[in-house]
Structure formats: C-alpha cells, structure tokens
Amino acid sequence: MTDLTSPIFHDEDAARAHLEGLRWPNGPVCPHCGAFEGITRLAGKTTRAGLHACNACREHFTVTVGTVMERSHVPLHKWVLAFHLMAASKKGISAHQLHRTIAVTYKTAWFMAHRIREAMTVPNAAPIGGEGKIVEADEAYHGTRELHEPSPNRRGVPYIKKGKAAGKRAIVALVERGGEARAVAMTEKRVTSKNVREVLVKHADAKSRLQTDESVLYPSIAPAFASHETVNHAAKEYARGKGADLVTTNSVEGFFGVFKRGFNGVYQHCGEQHFQRYLDEYTFRYNNRVKLGCHDTERANRAIRGAEGKRLTYKGVSAA
C-alpha cells in the first residue's frame, strides 16, 4: 500500500532522491557518454539542485536528462505523484483529473500523461507463451476510426459501411494465460488473416498452444503453433475442460473488458495517432498486476524506470 503522505509526493529533494535511487541504484551514470566514474555532484547557491558534472565528457546533467521528464518545468514531486496515479488507477486517470489533483494546467497534465504512457511502453517486448503454455487471441472493435474518406452524398463526412465493425478501430490482443498481454491497434481498415498472422508471429512464441473463438481469421494461422483449440461462442460455449485441458478465451476477453470500461468511462475519446499509446498503458498495468506480484508502488517504480532513454516533445505528440 502506498502512503500518499510520503515526502516523495510533496518534497522536491525527497522526490529527486527517489528518482536517482531508481535510475542509478549503484551511483550516477552520465546519460551523455555512459561513464560511471568521475561523476561530481555540483553544489552552490547558483547551481541547480541535483546537477552533476561528468569528468569524462565534460557535460552536465540531472536525473531527468535522457528521460521523458527532460526539460520539464514541472516539479519532480508532481512527476512522481503523476506516475503513481497513472500506475495505480486500474482503468486510467483522465488529464482533467490529473490537472485537478496535482495542480497543473490541463495542457501540462495532458502532455505529462502522454509522456508517462511513453514510459510505460515496452519496445520490442519478447514474445509471450512458450512450450506448454497457452496464448489466447481475440480481436475487438472499439470507438470510431477517424476515416478521411468523403461519403458519396456529403463531402467531408466519413463513409461508414454496414456491419458491427463499421468505422470502428480494430484491436488484436494476445494474453498468455496467467501471464502477460500484448495489444496492437490495427492500422488497416479490416482485420484479415494476413495482418493477424503478423501480430501473432511477432508477439507469440510458436511453441505455444493457441486458443481462440470460432473466428475464421485463425484456422490458416494454426499450423504455425503447437496446437489450435477453439470455443464456439455462437453456440454459447465459453469454456471447455478443466485444468491444463481448459479451453477458453476468458483471459483475453477480461483484458478487453478492463480496457473498454476504462476507456469509455475515463478517457472517452482519443485521436487516432494516440490510440496505440493508450493500449500500451492498459497493457503495462495488466502485465504488472497484483496477481503477478506487482503492487502499486512497484508498478509506479517500474514505469519510472521505463522513462529512461525515451523522449516525447510537445510538438511531436500534438502533431503526431
């Protein structure tokens, strides 16, 4: 349980020490040249707090250099609190709520939230599953895709075709039973066997047992995995067997359930260009959940550690 009265959420020096301890557990490391010897902490009335000097490359740096927090004028204790709030809120926290809670402007809170989501993103994550493990796969359609095709009748109005997925954003998610998840926002207008195969090949170990619903997308992909088992939702079959023989997609549908309830209730809408980053946020919390031994404090710490080596400028995120 996290104590919100802790000095790291209210005191700048305590917050800085907390960040330095997470990023440099064995002492400062220069983000410019990678040196860990000959680092001097500078002091003086006119010196910025937390400033270090590297004797190897002669560059100066603080704990935020080389992270998503670089060049931010937001106090560090507010950054630490924002990381905790986004990591601990199972269904997310809106930028409006963040700006009211930590007392920054809405514009600042919006940008902070996107940078924290960037910190939560795990690039080139290892495939899930493996020999003897089960990977559940499913696709979902959510929200409204921002199409730019004019309708035949009114110029500038998107043309929405018929069907349950018409005009919606497609998501393909994979969940290792009892383990981690991967979620991908599909950029194509249609989910096909071809683009689903690309997601599965990249994010799931071929030695895994693949379990899906009765969708026609997966049979052609099945030979690439150790086995392929299905449940027939159309016949109201949602689980079959017990223990190691259990066949179901309840885990991946549970992931989608948390995402949809959170997105609808908290965020409500996001631009097309940001959608994958929101999925990464929900995936991060799922992959660092209590059931896997990760509580709120450690989840926030992992997000802060993930901030290293990433940058996201306001111009870049607003124009993406």
N, C-alpha and C positions, 0 to 999 in steps of 0.2 A: 504494500500500500504506500502511495506517495503522500508525503506531508507537504501540502501546498504553502505552509508557513515556513518552509525551509529557506535559508538565506539565498540559495542559488536562484530563487524566483524573485528576489527583492533587492539583493545587494550586488552591485556591479563587480566588486572584487571576488566575491564568492562564486559568481557565475563564470567569471574568467578562469578561476582556478579549476572549476568543474570542467569547463571545455578543454583546458590544457591537459587535465588528467585523462580525459577520454581520448584526445587526439595524440598526446605524447606521454604515454604511461611510463616510458623509460627516459624522459627528458626531451627538451625541444629538438625538433628536426627542421632544418631550413627547407621551406617549400620551393625555394628557387633552385638550389643545387643538390639538395638531399643530404647535406652534411649534418652530422650529429655531434661533432666535436668542435670546440672553438666557438660555441654559441654564448653570447653575453646578453644578459637582461639589462637593458638600459634604465637608468633612473635619473631623476632630476625634476625640478619644478616645471620646466617647459617640455618635458618628454611625455609622450602619450603613454598611458598606462598599458602595461603588457607588451611594450615594444622590445624586440630582440634584434641583435646585430649578428650577422654571420661573418666570421673572420675569413672564411674560405672565398666567398663570392662578394663580400662587402655589401650585401643587400640587407635591408631592414625588413622586419615582418612581425606580425602579431598572429595569434591563434586563428584568426578568421581568414588570413591570406590563403588562397588556394581552396576555398570552400564556397558554398552557396551564400555564405554570410559576408563575403569580401566586399568592402567598400560600402557596407550598410551603415547608416547613421542611427539605426535602432539600437538602444541599449542592449547589452548582452543578456541581462537577466530577463528581458522581454523575449528575446530569441529562445532562451532555454524554456520559458513558460510556454511559448507557442509550440515548440517541438513536443512538449509533454501533452498539451491539449490535443494536438492532432494525432499523436500516437495512442493516447488513452481513449479517445472517442471512437467507439466501435463503428459507428455509422458516419463519422466525419463531423467536422465543425465548419460552419459557413464563414466566409470572410467578414460578413457583418457581425456575427457573434464574436469572432476573433478581435475585431477592431473595438468592440464594446468592452471585452474582457481585459485586454492588455493595454487599452487606452492609446491606440494609434489611429491614424486616419484609415478610412475604408480602403483607399488606394494602396496604402502601405501594407495593410493586412492582406489584401488580395495578392500582392506581389510576394509577401512573406510565405503565404500558403503555397503558392506555386513553387517557390524555391525549396520549401520543406518537402513537397511531393517529389521534386527532383532528387533530393537527398534520399528519399525512400525507394527510388528506382534502383534496381539491381541490373546493370547492363551485362549482357552475355551470361545470364544465370545458367547454371548447369541443368541438364535435363532432369526431370523428376522420374520416379519409378526405378525400375531395375528388375533383375531376376527375382521371381517370386512375388513381386509387388504388383499392385493393381492401380491403374490410372483410369479415372473416369473422365469422359469427354462429353461436352454438350455445347450447343450453340444457343444464343439468345438474341432477341431483337429488342432494342430499348430506345426510348426517346425519339427524336426526329432528326434524321440526317439532313444536313444543310445542303440540299441539292441546288445546283445552279442551272438547271435546265428549264427554259421557259415552257409554260403549258401551251397547248395548241390554241387556247382561247384568250388568255390574258398574259401579255408579255410581262416577264419578270416574276410570275407566280410559278413555283415548282410544280412539275407534273408528277403527281403521285399515282402510281399504278395500283391496281387492286391486290388484295391479299393481306394476310396478317403481318407480313414483314415490310409492307409498302412504306417507303420513306423513312424507315427506322434504321438505327445504327446496329450493325451486326457485331456480335462478340463471340469469340470461341474461347472456352475456358477448359483447362485440364486440372484435375485435382488428384494427387496421389493419396489414396485412402490412408488417413491417419498422418498425412504429411503435408507437403506444400502445394501451392497452386500456381498456375500461370494463366494469365488472361490477356487476350490480344484483341484490340479493336481492328476489325477488318476494314481495310480501306476500299476494297472493291464493293460494288453495289449489291452483288449477290454472293452468298456463301456457296461454294461449289466443292466437289470432292478434291479438285486440284488445289485450291488455296487452303482447305482444311488439312490436306496432306502436308503442306509446307509447314503449318503450325505444329502438327503432331511430330513430324520428323525433327524439327528444331528443339521442341520443348519436352519430348517424352522419350525415354530410353526404349529402344526397340525390343529389349528383353522383357518388357512389362506385359502384363495381361491387360488388354484394353476392354473397357466396359462402357457401353453407350445405350441410348434408347434405340428405337426401331428406325431411326432416320436413314434415308437412302444414301447419305453422304459417306458413311463409314465402311460398308462392305468391301469396297475396292481398296481401302487402305489397310484392312485387316491383315493381309498376308505379311505386312511389314512388322507385325508384332507377334509375341509368343502365342497369343490366342485372342479371340474377339468374342465377347459374350454380350447379349443384349437383353433388355427388358422391354416389354410391349406396353407402353403407356396407353395406346389406343384401346387396349383390352383391359385397362385399369390394373395392369401388373406393374408394381413399383419396386418389388424386391422378390428374390427367389433364392432359396437355400439359406444356410447358416454358416457362421464362422468363416473359414477360408474359402468355402464354396458359395458365399453370399454374392449374388449378382444384383447390383443396384446402381443408380446414378444419384442417390440421395446426397452424397457429399458435394458434388459439383453443383447440384441444384440448391443446396444450402448456401454455397458461396454466392450464387446468383441472387438468392433471396436477401442476403445481407446487403449486397451491392444495390439492388433495386430499391429496397426500403430506405436505405440511407440516401441514395442519390435523389429519389423522389421527395423525401421528407426534408433533407438538409440542403442539398445543392440545387435541386430542381432543374437546372439547365447549365450547360457549359458549351463553349464553342467547339466546333469540330476539331480544331487544331489542338485542343487541350484534352480531348477525351481519353487518350491512352494514359496520360499522366494521372488522371483520376482513377483509372483502373489500377495503375501501379500502386496508388495509395491504399486502396482496399486490399490488393494482393499482399502488400507489405504487412498490414495488420493481421491478415489471415495467416501468413507464414511465420509470424512472431506472436502467436496467440497463447493464451494461458495453457491450453491443452498440450502445447509443445514445450511448456516450462518457461515461458517468457511472460513476465508480468509488466505492468505499465511502466515502471521505472526503467527496466532493462530495455523495453521496446523503444522508449524515447532515446535512451543512450545509443542503441543501435542505429536509430535514424540520424542522430548527431554524428556518429562515426561515418555514416554514409555520405555526409556532406562534403567530405574531403575529395578533392580532385574534380569537383563539378562547379560550373558557373552557369548562371542564368541571368542575363541582363533584362532590365525592364523593356527595353526596345525589342529585344529578341522574343520575349514571352508575349508582349502585346501585339507584335506584328506577325507572330507565327501563324 
